[in-house]
Amino acid sequence: MNLITAALTALFNRIPRRHTLENVKDINAIINEYETLLINIEAVNVFYEKNIPVFFDELEVVRAGIKKSTDNKASKKNKDNFFDDASGTLKDMIQALTDLYGDGNRTA
């Protein structure tokens, strides 16, 4: 397992599932680390450069869900649902990226 795959696995394992103020801070830090990994993977070769942009688009959806989970006007249940949806989507994204990235040597 190379460093990027190990980092993706570590991020995946750190994603919180329950909505708390601390978990919002944690997931935002995870999102920032994930974005950095996306940038690094995109630079590996042309294959990844062409296949990574969709992950950036999906990342905006996760950020929007996390932001909604901190809306003071939302009920506790809605905040929990927004957070749960966003964290689940992030887990799915990281798993999909891990599968796409493989060992980092894909070219087609």
Biopython code that builds the backbone (N, CA, C, O; Angstrom):
import numpy as np
from Bio.PDB.StructureBuilder import StructureBuilder

atoms = [
    (1, "MET", "N", (0.859, -1.176, 0.000)),
    (1, "MET", "CA", (0.000, 0.000, 0.000)),
    (1, "MET", "C", (0.901, 1.233, 0.000)),
    (1, "MET", "O", (1.787, 1.361, 0.845)),
    (2, "ASN", "N", (0.668, 2.146, -0.959)),
    (2, "ASN", "CA", (1.502, 3.339, -1.017)),
    (2, "ASN", "C", (0.971, 4.414, -0.062)),
    (2, "ASN", "O", (-0.050, 4.218, 0.596)),
    (3, "LEU", "N", (1.660, 5.528, 0.006)),
    (3, "LEU", "CA", (1.323, 6.579, 0.971)),
    (3, "LEU", "C", (-0.055, 7.193, 0.728)),
    (3, "LEU", "O", (-0.784, 7.467, 1.681)),
    (4, "ILE", "N", (-0.412, 7.409, -0.519)),
    (4, "ILE", "CA", (-1.713, 8.024, -0.803)),
    (4, "ILE", "C", (-2.844, 7.073, -0.439)),
    (4, "ILE", "O", (-3.845, 7.494, 0.141)),
    (5, "THR", "N", (-2.695, 5.796, -0.773)),
    (5, "THR", "CA", (-3.719, 4.818, -0.411)),
    (5, "THR", "C", (-3.852, 4.718, 1.109)),
    (5, "THR", "O", (-4.961, 4.629, 1.636)),
    (6, "ALA", "N", (-2.729, 4.734, 1.801)),
    (6, "ALA", "CA", (-2.757, 4.694, 3.265)),
    (6, "ALA", "C", (-3.435, 5.942, 3.834)),
    (6, "ALA", "O", (-4.200, 5.854, 4.795)),
    (7, "ALA", "N", (-3.154, 7.095, 3.243)),
    (7, "ALA", "CA", (-3.770, 8.341, 3.712)),
    (7, "ALA", "C", (-5.280, 8.325, 3.465)),
    (7, "ALA", "O", (-6.048, 8.775, 4.316)),
    (8, "LEU", "N", (-5.710, 7.815, 2.314)),
    (8, "LEU", "CA", (-7.140, 7.709, 2.022)),
    (8, "LEU", "C", (-7.833, 6.778, 3.015)),
    (8, "LEU", "O", (-8.926, 7.076, 3.496)),
    (9, "THR", "N", (-7.199, 5.666, 3.312)),
    (9, "THR", "CA", (-7.763, 4.718, 4.283)),
    (9, "THR", "C", (-7.862, 5.354, 5.659)),
    (9, "THR", "O", (-8.859, 5.172, 6.358)),
    (10, "ALA", "N", (-6.851, 6.089, 6.048)),
    (10, "ALA", "CA", (-6.867, 6.760, 7.355)),
    (10, "ALA", "C", (-7.981, 7.801, 7.415)),
    (10, "ALA", "O", (-8.680, 7.900, 8.424)),
    (11, "LEU", "N", (-8.152, 8.573, 6.350)),
    (11, "LEU", "CA", (-9.233, 9.559, 6.315)),
    (11, "LEU", "C", (-10.590, 8.872, 6.399)),
    (11, "LEU", "O", (-11.467, 9.301, 7.149)),
    (12, "PHE", "N", (-10.757, 7.816, 5.635)),
    (12, "PHE", "CA", (-12.009, 7.060, 5.639)),
    (12, "PHE", "C", (-12.361, 6.602, 7.049)),
    (12, "PHE", "O", (-13.512, 6.702, 7.475)),
    (13, "ASN", "N", (-11.378, 6.109, 7.756)),
    (13, "ASN", "CA", (-11.602, 5.595, 9.111)),
    (13, "ASN", "C", (-11.861, 6.691, 10.139)),
    (13, "ASN", "O", (-12.402, 6.416, 11.210)),
    (14, "ARG", "N", (-11.486, 7.911, 9.832)),
    (14, "ARG", "CA", (-11.676, 9.033, 10.772)),
    (14, "ARG", "C", (-13.007, 9.753, 10.609)),
    (14, "ARG", "O", (-13.348, 10.589, 11.446)),
    (15, "ILE", "N", (-13.761, 9.461, 9.575)),
    (15, "ILE", "CA", (-14.992, 10.205, 9.310)),
    (15, "ILE", "C", (-16.018, 9.939, 10.409)),
    (15, "ILE", "O", (-16.410, 8.794, 10.637)),
    (16, "PRO", "N", (-16.449, 11.002, 11.087)),
    (16, "PRO", "CA", (-17.453, 10.831, 12.154)),
    (16, "PRO", "C", (-18.849, 10.638, 11.559)),
    (16, "PRO", "O", (-19.122, 11.092, 10.447)),
    (17, "ARG", "N", (-19.720, 9.971, 12.293)),
    (17, "ARG", "CA", (-21.078, 9.716, 11.823)),
    (17, "ARG", "C", (-22.133, 10.500, 12.598)),
    (17, "ARG", "O", (-23.250, 10.665, 12.109)),
    (18, "ARG", "N", (-21.812, 10.978, 13.772)),
    (18, "ARG", "CA", (-22.784, 11.692, 14.600)),
    (18, "ARG", "C", (-22.527, 13.188, 14.540)),
    (18, "ARG", "O", (-21.380, 13.632, 14.497)),
    (19, "HIS", "N", (-23.601, 13.954, 14.539)),
    (19, "HIS", "CA", (-23.496, 15.408, 14.475)),
    (19, "HIS", "C", (-23.237, 15.990, 15.858)),
    (19, "HIS", "O", (-24.094, 15.945, 16.741)),
    (20, "THR", "N", (-22.045, 16.534, 16.025)),
    (20, "THR", "CA", (-21.696, 17.324, 17.203)),
    (20, "THR", "C", (-20.819, 18.464, 16.704)),
    (20, "THR", "O", (-20.303, 18.415, 15.587)),
    (21, "LEU", "N", (-20.652, 19.475, 17.522)),
    (21, "LEU", "CA", (-19.797, 20.592, 17.128)),
    (21, "LEU", "C", (-18.366, 20.109, 16.867)),
    (21, "LEU", "O", (-17.725, 20.542, 15.910)),
    (22, "GLU", "N", (-17.877, 19.224, 17.713)),
    (22, "GLU", "CA", (-16.521, 18.684, 17.545)),
    (22, "GLU", "C", (-16.400, 17.886, 16.243)),
    (22, "GLU", "O", (-15.396, 17.985, 15.538)),
    (23, "ASN", "N", (-17.427, 17.100, 15.935)),
    (23, "ASN", "CA", (-17.390, 16.305, 14.702)),
    (23, "ASN", "C", (-17.470, 17.176, 13.458)),
    (23, "ASN", "O", (-16.903, 16.825, 12.423)),
    (24, "VAL", "N", (-18.166, 18.307, 13.540)),
    (24, "VAL", "CA", (-18.198, 19.241, 12.411)),
    (24, "VAL", "C", (-16.790, 19.769, 12.157)),
    (24, "VAL", "O", (-16.351, 19.853, 11.010)),
    (25, "LYS", "N", (-16.087, 20.121, 13.224)),
    (25, "LYS", "CA", (-14.703, 20.585, 13.073)),
    (25, "LYS", "C", (-13.834, 19.479, 12.482)),
    (25, "LYS", "O", (-13.022, 19.727, 11.591)),
    (26, "ASP", "N", (-14.013, 18.252, 12.985)),
    (26, "ASP", "CA", (-13.213, 17.127, 12.497)),
    (26, "ASP", "C", (-13.466, 16.849, 11.021)),
    (26, "ASP", "O", (-12.525, 16.649, 10.253)),
    (27, "ILE", "N", (-14.733, 16.838, 10.624)),
    (27, "ILE", "CA", (-15.035, 16.507, 9.228)),
    (27, "ILE", "C", (-14.552, 17.612, 8.288)),
    (27, "ILE", "O", (-14.159, 17.330, 7.156)),
    (28, "ASN", "N", (-14.577, 18.851, 8.739)),
    (28, "ASN", "CA", (-14.035, 19.927, 7.908)),
    (28, "ASN", "C", (-12.528, 19.769, 7.724)),
    (28, "ASN", "O", (-12.008, 20.034, 6.641)),
    (29, "ALA", "N", (-11.828, 19.345, 8.761)),
    (29, "ALA", "CA", (-10.387, 19.087, 8.650)),
    (29, "ALA", "C", (-10.137, 17.912, 7.700)),
    (29, "ALA", "O", (-9.205, 17.948, 6.896)),
    (30, "ILE", "N", (-10.963, 16.878, 7.794)),
    (30, "ILE", "CA", (-10.837, 15.721, 6.910)),
    (30, "ILE", "C", (-11.069, 16.136, 5.461)),
    (30, "ILE", "O", (-10.345, 15.702, 4.565)),
    (31, "ILE", "N", (-12.068, 16.968, 5.231)),
    (31, "ILE", "CA", (-12.358, 17.450, 3.881)),
    (31, "ILE", "C", (-11.164, 18.209, 3.308)),
    (31, "ILE", "O", (-10.827, 18.042, 2.135)),
    (32, "ASN", "N", (-10.528, 19.033, 4.121)),
    (32, "ASN", "CA", (-9.353, 19.780, 3.652)),
    (32, "ASN", "C", (-8.203, 18.842, 3.305)),
    (32, "ASN", "O", (-7.529, 19.036, 2.294)),
    (33, "GLU", "N", (-7.973, 17.828, 4.135)),
    (33, "GLU", "CA", (-6.922, 16.850, 3.855)),
    (33, "GLU", "C", (-7.247, 16.055, 2.591)),
    (33, "GLU", "O", (-6.366, 15.771, 1.779)),
    (34, "TYR", "N", (-8.508, 15.704, 2.439)),
    (34, "TYR", "CA", (-8.964, 14.961, 1.267)),
    (34, "TYR", "C", (-8.752, 15.782, -0.008)),
    (34, "TYR", "O", (-8.313, 15.253, -1.030)),
    (35, "GLU", "N", (-9.064, 17.056, 0.062)),
    (35, "GLU", "CA", (-8.878, 17.924, -1.098)),
    (35, "GLU", "C", (-7.404, 17.995, -1.497)),
    (35, "GLU", "O", (-7.080, 17.994, -2.685)),
    (36, "THR", "N", (-6.526, 18.057, -0.519)),
    (36, "THR", "CA", (-5.088, 18.060, -0.799)),
    (36, "THR", "C", (-4.672, 16.765, -1.485)),
    (36, "THR", "O", (-3.876, 16.784, -2.424)),
    (37, "LEU", "N", (-5.212, 15.633, -1.016)),
    (37, "LEU", "CA", (-4.911, 14.354, -1.653)),
    (37, "LEU", "C", (-5.424, 14.318, -3.093)),
    (37, "LEU", "O", (-4.753, 13.793, -3.981)),
    (38, "LEU", "N", (-6.620, 14.880, -3.323)),
    (38, "LEU", "CA", (-7.151, 14.937, -4.683)),
    (38, "LEU", "C", (-6.199, 15.695, -5.607)),
    (38, "LEU", "O", (-5.938, 15.266, -6.731)),
    (39, "ILE", "N", (-5.690, 16.810, -5.129)),
    (39, "ILE", "CA", (-4.758, 17.620, -5.923)),
    (39, "ILE", "C", (-3.497, 16.816, -6.225)),
    (39, "ILE", "O", (-2.985, 16.853, -7.344)),
    (40, "ASN", "N", (-2.998, 16.090, -5.224)),
    (40, "ASN", "CA", (-1.792, 15.277, -5.424)),
    (40, "ASN", "C", (-2.034, 14.138, -6.408)),
    (40, "ASN", "O", (-1.183, 13.850, -7.249)),
    (41, "ILE", "N", (-3.197, 13.488, -6.304)),
    (41, "ILE", "CA", (-3.512, 12.382, -7.211)),
    (41, "ILE", "C", (-3.688, 12.909, -8.634)),
    (41, "ILE", "O", (-3.236, 12.284, -9.592)),
    (42, "GLU", "N", (-4.330, 14.031, -8.763)),
    (42, "GLU", "CA", (-4.565, 14.626, -10.081)),
    (42, "GLU", "C", (-3.249, 14.886, -10.815)),
    (42, "GLU", "O", (-3.202, 14.848, -12.044)),
    (43, "ALA", "N", (-2.196, 15.147, -10.068)),
    (43, "ALA", "CA", (-0.897, 15.469, -10.662)),
    (43, "ALA", "C", (-0.069, 14.235, -11.033)),
    (43, "ALA", "O", (1.001, 14.368, -11.626)),
    (44, "VAL", "N", (-0.554, 13.036, -10.690)),
    (44, "VAL", "CA", (0.233, 11.822, -10.941)),
    (44, "VAL", "C", (0.449, 11.575, -12.426)),
    (44, "VAL", "O", (1.580, 11.370, -12.866)),
    (45, "ASN", "N", (-0.642, 11.595, -13.208)),
    (45, "ASN", "CA", (-0.522, 11.399, -14.658)),
    (45, "ASN", "C", (-1.816, 11.845, -15.337)),
    (45, "ASN", "O", (-2.752, 12.287, -14.670)),
    (46, "VAL", "N", (-1.865, 11.728, -16.647)),
    (46, "VAL", "CA", (-2.996, 12.211, -17.434)),
    (46, "VAL", "C", (-4.282, 11.449, -17.090)),
    (46, "VAL", "O", (-5.359, 12.042, -17.054)),
    (47, "PHE", "N", (-4.175, 10.147, -16.839)),
    (47, "PHE", "CA", (-5.360, 9.356, -16.487)),
    (47, "PHE", "C", (-6.058, 9.953, -15.265)),
    (47, "PHE", "O", (-7.268, 10.179, -15.283)),
    (48, "TYR", "N", (-5.304, 10.202, -14.226)),
    (48, "TYR", "CA", (-5.901, 10.754, -13.003)),
    (48, "TYR", "C", (-6.354, 12.194, -13.212)),
    (48, "TYR", "O", (-7.372, 12.616, -12.664)),
    (49, "GLU", "N", (-5.604, 12.939, -13.997)),
    (49, "GLU", "CA", (-5.980, 14.321, -14.282)),
    (49, "GLU", "C", (-7.373, 14.390, -14.928)),
    (49, "GLU", "O", (-8.144, 15.311, -14.657)),
    (50, "LYS", "N", (-7.683, 13.416, -15.776)),
    (50, "LYS", "CA", (-8.977, 13.394, -16.453)),
    (50, "LYS", "C", (-10.097, 12.841, -15.560)),
    (50, "LYS", "O", (-11.262, 13.191, -15.750)),
    (51, "ASN", "N", (-9.761, 11.991, -14.598)),
    (51, "ASN", "CA", (-10.780, 11.301, -13.812)),
    (51, "ASN", "C", (-11.035, 11.877, -12.428)),
    (51, "ASN", "O", (-11.982, 11.457, -11.762)),
    (52, "ILE", "N", (-10.236, 12.807, -11.983)),
    (52, "ILE", "CA", (-10.376, 13.355, -10.630)),
    (52, "ILE", "C", (-11.368, 14.518, -10.528)),
    (52, "ILE", "O", (-11.966, 14.670, -9.462)),
    (53, "PRO", "N", (-11.588, 15.343, -11.545)),
    (53, "PRO", "CA", (-12.473, 16.510, -11.379)),
    (53, "PRO", "C", (-13.855, 16.210, -10.805)),
    (53, "PRO", "O", (-14.403, 17.038, -10.077)),
    (54, "VAL", "N", (-14.424, 15.067, -11.109)),
    (54, "VAL", "CA", (-15.747, 14.731, -10.572)),
    (54, "VAL", "C", (-15.729, 14.682, -9.043)),
    (54, "VAL", "O", (-16.730, 14.996, -8.399)),
    (55, "PHE", "N", (-14.613, 14.297, -8.474)),
    (55, "PHE", "CA", (-14.498, 14.231, -7.014)),
    (55, "PHE", "C", (-14.511, 15.633, -6.391)),
    (55, "PHE", "O", (-15.024, 15.821, -5.288)),
    (56, "PHE", "N", (-13.951, 16.602, -7.095)),
    (56, "PHE", "CA", (-14.000, 17.980, -6.608)),
    (56, "PHE", "C", (-15.440, 18.493, -6.604)),
    (56, "PHE", "O", (-15.858, 19.188, -5.677)),
    (57, "ASP", "N", (-16.195, 18.143, -7.654)),
    (57, "ASP", "CA", (-17.599, 18.559, -7.726)),
    (57, "ASP", "C", (-18.408, 17.960, -6.584)),
    (57, "ASP", "O", (-19.210, 18.652, -5.958)),
    (58, "GLU", "N", (-18.202, 16.686, -6.314)),
    (58, "GLU", "CA", (-18.921, 16.019, -5.240)),
    (58, "GLU", "C", (-18.526, 16.581, -3.872)),
    (58, "GLU", "O", (-19.330, 16.590, -2.939)),
    (59, "LEU", "N", (-17.301, 17.040, -3.766)),
    (59, "LEU", "CA", (-16.834, 17.610, -2.507)),
    (59, "LEU", "C", (-17.636, 18.850, -2.132)),
    (59, "LEU", "O", (-17.874, 19.103, -0.951)),
    (60, "GLU", "N", (-18.049, 19.614, -3.119)),
    (60, "GLU", "CA", (-18.867, 20.802, -2.849)),
    (60, "GLU", "C", (-20.229, 20.408, -2.274)),
    (60, "GLU", "O", (-20.781, 21.125, -1.438)),
    (61, "VAL", "N", (-20.764, 19.285, -2.714)),
    (61, "VAL", "CA", (-22.032, 18.782, -2.180)),
    (61, "VAL", "C", (-21.863, 18.422, -0.699)),
    (61, "VAL", "O", (-22.737, 18.712, 0.118)),
    (62, "VAL", "N", (-20.754, 17.801, -0.366)),
    (62, "VAL", "CA", (-20.480, 17.437, 1.030)),
    (62, "VAL", "C", (-20.330, 18.698, 1.875)),
    (62, "VAL", "O", (-20.885, 18.783, 2.971)),
    (63, "ARG", "N", (-19.593, 19.660, 1.376)),
    (63, "ARG", "CA", (-19.420, 20.913, 2.124)),
    (63, "ARG", "C", (-20.765, 21.598, 2.375)),
    (63, "ARG", "O", (-21.009, 22.123, 3.462)),
    (64, "ALA", "N", (-21.628, 21.587, 1.370)),
    (64, "ALA", "CA", (-22.951, 22.204, 1.527)),
    (64, "ALA", "C", (-23.759, 21.476, 2.592)),
    (64, "ALA", "O", (-24.453, 22.115, 3.383)),
    (65, "GLY", "N", (-23.681, 20.164, 2.625)),
    (65, "GLY", "CA", (-24.392, 19.389, 3.641)),
    (65, "GLY", "C", (-23.880, 19.672, 5.042)),
    (65, "GLY", "O", (-24.668, 19.779, 5.982)),
    (66, "ILE", "N", (-22.581, 19.794, 5.187)),
    (66, "ILE", "CA", (-21.997, 20.107, 6.491)),
    (66, "ILE", "C", (-22.437, 21.504, 6.917)),
    (66, "ILE", "O", (-22.765, 21.729, 8.082)),
    (67, "LYS", "N", (-22.443, 22.433, 5.976)),
    (67, "LYS", "CA", (-22.866, 23.800, 6.296)),
    (67, "LYS", "C", (-24.326, 23.818, 6.748)),
    (67, "LYS", "O", (-24.671, 24.501, 7.713)),
    (68, "LYS", "N", (-25.185, 23.063, 6.049)),
    (68, "LYS", "CA", (-26.592, 22.988, 6.448)),
    (68, "LYS", "C", (-26.740, 22.398, 7.846)),
    (68, "LYS", "O", (-27.663, 22.757, 8.576)),
    (69, "SER", "N", (-25.843, 21.503, 8.220)),
    (69, "SER", "CA", (-25.938, 20.863, 9.536)),
    (69, "SER", "C", (-25.580, 21.822, 10.669)),
    (69, "SER", "O", (-25.771, 21.500, 11.842)),
    (70, "THR", "N", (-25.069, 22.983, 10.324)),
    (70, "THR", "CA", (-24.734, 23.973, 11.357)),
    (70, "THR", "C", (-25.696, 25.151, 11.346)),
    (70, "THR", "O", (-25.501, 26.120, 12.080)),
    (71, "ASP", "N", (-26.735, 25.075, 10.516)),
    (71, "ASP", "CA", (-27.727, 26.147, 10.413)),
    (71, "ASP", "C", (-28.545, 26.235, 11.698)),
    (71, "ASP", "O", (-29.185, 25.265, 12.104)),
    (72, "ASN", "N", (-28.517, 27.395, 12.327)),
    (72, "ASN", "CA", (-29.241, 27.585, 13.586)),
    (72, "ASN", "C", (-30.755, 27.437, 13.431)),
    (72, "ASN", "O", (-31.447, 27.144, 14.406)),
    (73, "LYS", "N", (-31.268, 27.634, 12.233)),
    (73, "LYS", "CA", (-32.710, 27.544, 11.998)),
    (73, "LYS", "C", (-33.178, 26.097, 11.804)),
    (73, "LYS", "O", (-34.375, 25.821, 11.885)),
    (74, "ALA", "N", (-32.263, 25.190, 11.554)),
    (74, "ALA", "CA", (-32.625, 23.790, 11.328)),
    (74, "ALA", "C", (-32.865, 23.095, 12.663)),
    (74, "ALA", "O", (-32.239, 23.416, 13.674)),
    (75, "SER", "N", (-33.779, 22.143, 12.640)),
    (75, "SER", "CA", (-34.039, 21.355, 13.855)),
    (75, "SER", "C", (-32.877, 20.399, 14.103)),
    (75, "SER", "O", (-32.070, 20.146, 13.209)),
    (76, "LYS", "N", (-32.800, 19.877, 15.311)),
    (76, "LYS", "CA", (-31.741, 18.928, 15.664)),
    (76, "LYS", "C", (-31.794, 17.717, 14.725)),
    (76, "LYS", "O", (-30.762, 17.230, 14.263)),
    (77, "LYS", "N", (-33.008, 17.243, 14.453)),
    (77, "LYS", "CA", (-33.159, 16.084, 13.572)),
    (77, "LYS", "C", (-32.647, 16.400, 12.168)),
    (77, "LYS", "O", (-31.942, 15.589, 11.568)),
    (78, "ASN", "N", (-32.999, 17.578, 11.640)),
    (78, "ASN", "CA", (-32.518, 17.956, 10.310)),
    (78, "ASN", "C", (-31.003, 18.119, 10.292)),
    (78, "ASN", "O", (-30.343, 17.706, 9.338)),
    (79, "LYS", "N", (-30.450, 18.722, 11.346)),
    (79, "LYS", "CA", (-28.995, 18.860, 11.425)),
    (79, "LYS", "C", (-28.332, 17.492, 11.399)),
    (79, "LYS", "O", (-27.348, 17.279, 10.690)),
    (80, "ASP", "N", (-28.887, 16.556, 12.189)),
    (80, "ASP", "CA", (-28.348, 15.190, 12.210)),
    (80, "ASP", "C", (-28.428, 14.554, 10.823)),
    (80, "ASP", "O", (-27.476, 13.913, 10.377)),
    (81, "ASN", "N", (-29.566, 14.729, 10.139)),
    (81, "ASN", "CA", (-29.740, 14.146, 8.810)),
    (81, "ASN", "C", (-28.777, 14.750, 7.787)),
    (81, "ASN", "O", (-28.182, 14.027, 6.987)),
    (82, "PHE", "N", (-28.624, 16.075, 7.814)),
    (82, "PHE", "CA", (-27.688, 16.727, 6.895)),
    (82, "PHE", "C", (-26.268, 16.208, 7.116)),
    (82, "PHE", "O", (-25.550, 15.894, 6.167)),
    (83, "PHE", "N", (-25.882, 16.124, 8.387)),
    (83, "PHE", "CA", (-24.528, 15.670, 8.712)),
    (83, "PHE", "C", (-24.339, 14.215, 8.299)),
    (83, "PHE", "O", (-23.318, 13.854, 7.715)),
    (84, "ASP", "N", (-25.331, 13.384, 8.606)),
    (84, "ASP", "CA", (-25.240, 11.964, 8.280)),
    (84, "ASP", "C", (-25.143, 11.760, 6.769)),
    (84, "ASP", "O", (-24.347, 10.946, 6.300)),
    (85, "ASP", "N", (-25.948, 12.493, 6.016)),
    (85, "ASP", "CA", (-25.890, 12.397, 4.550)),
    (85, "ASP", "C", (-24.523, 12.824, 4.028)),
    (85, "ASP", "O", (-23.940, 12.161, 3.170)),
    (86, "ALA", "N", (-24.019, 13.937, 4.554)),
    (86, "ALA", "CA", (-22.724, 14.451, 4.094)),
    (86, "ALA", "C", (-21.592, 13.495, 4.458)),
    (86, "ALA", "O", (-20.715, 13.237, 3.634)),
    (87, "SER", "N", (-21.601, 12.974, 5.666)),
    (87, "SER", "CA", (-20.519, 12.067, 6.066)),
    (87, "SER", "C", (-20.602, 10.760, 5.287)),
    (87, "SER", "O", (-19.570, 10.190, 4.934)),
    (88, "GLY", "N", (-21.808, 10.276, 5.013)),
    (88, "GLY", "CA", (-21.969, 9.068, 4.208)),
    (88, "GLY", "C", (-21.486, 9.274, 2.780)),
    (88, "GLY", "O", (-20.836, 8.404, 2.200)),
    (89, "THR", "N", (-21.812, 10.431, 2.223)),
    (89, "THR", "CA", (-21.352, 10.759, 0.869)),
    (89, "THR", "C", (-19.829, 10.845, 0.832)),
    (89, "THR", "O", (-19.199, 10.369, -0.112)),
    (90, "LEU", "N", (-19.245, 11.446, 1.854)),
    (90, "LEU", "CA", (-17.781, 11.544, 1.900)),
    (90, "LEU", "C", (-17.152, 10.161, 1.982)),
    (90, "LEU", "O", (-16.151, 9.899, 1.314)),
    (91, "LYS", "N", (-17.718, 9.280, 2.785)),
    (91, "LYS", "CA", (-17.201, 7.909, 2.864)),
    (91, "LYS", "C", (-17.281, 7.231, 1.498)),
    (91, "LYS", "O", (-16.331, 6.583, 1.060)),
    (92, "ASP", "N", (-18.424, 7.386, 0.830)),
    (92, "ASP", "CA", (-18.589, 6.783, -0.499)),
    (92, "ASP", "C", (-17.570, 7.345, -1.484)),
    (92, "ASP", "O", (-17.008, 6.604, -2.290)),
    (93, "MET", "N", (-17.331, 8.652, -1.420)),
    (93, "MET", "CA", (-16.379, 9.299, -2.316)),
    (93, "MET", "C", (-14.961, 8.780, -2.082)),
    (93, "MET", "O", (-14.235, 8.478, -3.030)),
    (94, "ILE", "N", (-14.580, 8.681, -0.821)),
    (94, "ILE", "CA", (-13.224, 8.217, -0.512)),
    (94, "ILE", "C", (-13.059, 6.773, -0.961)),
    (94, "ILE", "O", (-12.006, 6.403, -1.480)),
    (95, "GLN", "N", (-14.090, 5.950, -0.765)),
    (95, "GLN", "CA", (-14.015, 4.561, -1.221)),
    (95, "GLN", "C", (-13.891, 4.500, -2.742)),
    (95, "GLN", "O", (-13.089, 3.730, -3.271)),
    (96, "ALA", "N", (-14.682, 5.310, -3.443)),
    (96, "ALA", "CA", (-14.617, 5.337, -4.904)),
    (96, "ALA", "C", (-13.248, 5.817, -5.387)),
    (96, "ALA", "O", (-12.703, 5.282, -6.353)),
    (97, "LEU", "N", (-12.700, 6.817, -4.717)),
    (97, "LEU", "CA", (-11.377, 7.317, -5.092)),
    (97, "LEU", "C", (-10.306, 6.267, -4.828)),
    (97, "LEU", "O", (-9.394, 6.093, -5.636)),
    (98, "THR", "N", (-10.410, 5.574, -3.714)),
    (98, "THR", "CA", (-9.454, 4.514, -3.399)),
    (98, "THR", "C", (-9.496, 3.434, -4.478)),
    (98, "THR", "O", (-8.455, 2.939, -4.910)),
    (99, "ASP", "N", (-10.701, 3.075, -4.907)),
    (99, "ASP", "CA", (-10.841, 2.073, -5.968)),
    (99, "ASP", "C", (-10.267, 2.582, -7.286)),
    (99, "ASP", "O", (-9.576, 1.843, -7.987)),
    (100, "LEU", "N", (-10.546, 3.832, -7.626)),
    (100, "LEU", "CA", (-10.022, 4.410, -8.861)),
    (100, "LEU", "C", (-8.503, 4.526, -8.817)),
    (100, "LEU", "O", (-7.818, 4.192, -9.784)),
    (101, "TYR", "N", (-7.995, 4.991, -7.713)),
    (101, "TYR", "CA", (-6.547, 5.235, -7.591)),
    (101, "TYR", "C", (-5.762, 3.929, -7.633)),
    (101, "TYR", "O", (-4.712, 3.854, -8.271)),
    (102, "GLY", "N", (-6.267, 2.904, -6.956)),
    (102, "GLY", "CA", (-5.571, 1.625, -6.921)),
    (102, "GLY", "C", (-4.199, 1.777, -6.323)),
    (102, "GLY", "O", (-4.051, 2.232, -5.189)),
    (103, "ASP", "N", (-3.177, 1.388, -7.098)),
    (103, "ASP", "CA", (-1.801, 1.493, -6.615)),
    (103, "ASP", "C", (-1.115, 2.753, -7.140)),
    (103, "ASP", "O", (0.080, 2.950, -6.921)),
    (104, "GLY", "N", (-1.872, 3.601, -7.830)),
    (104, "GLY", "CA", (-1.318, 4.853, -8.327)),
    (104, "GLY", "C", (-0.615, 4.736, -9.652)),
    (104, "GLY", "O", (0.036, 5.680, -10.101)),
    (105, "ASN", "N", (-0.740, 3.580, -10.289)),
    (105, "ASN", "CA", (-0.019, 3.340, -11.547)),
    (105, "ASN", "C", (-0.941, 3.201, -12.747)),
    (105, "ASN", "O", (-0.495, 2.774, -13.811)),
    (106, "ARG", "N", (-2.211, 3.549, -12.607)),
    (106, "ARG", "CA", (-3.132, 3.414, -13.728)),
    (106, "ARG", "C", (-2.846, 4.470, -14.797)),
    (106, "ARG", "O", (-2.521, 5.619, -14.499)),
    (107, "THR", "N", (-2.975, 4.048, -16.023)),
    (107, "THR", "CA", (-2.775, 4.964, -17.141)),
    (107, "THR", "C", (-3.935, 4.903, -18.129)),
    (107, "THR", "O", (-4.017, 5.720, -19.046)),
    (108, "ALA", "N", (-4.822, 3.944, -17.945)),
    (108, "ALA", "CA", (-5.985, 3.836, -18.836)),
    (108, "ALA", "C", (-7.117, 3.117, -18.140)),
    (108, "ALA", "O", (-8.182, 2.929, -18.728)),
]
sb = StructureBuilder()
sb.init_structure("model")
sb.init_model(0)
sb.init_chain("A")
sb.init_seg("    ")
for serial, (resi, resn, name, xyz) in enumerate(atoms, 1):
    if name == "N":
        sb.init_residue(resn, " ", resi, " ")
    sb.init_atom(name, np.array(xyz, "f"), 0.0, 1.0, " ", f" {name:<3s}", serial, name[0])
structure = sb.get_structure()
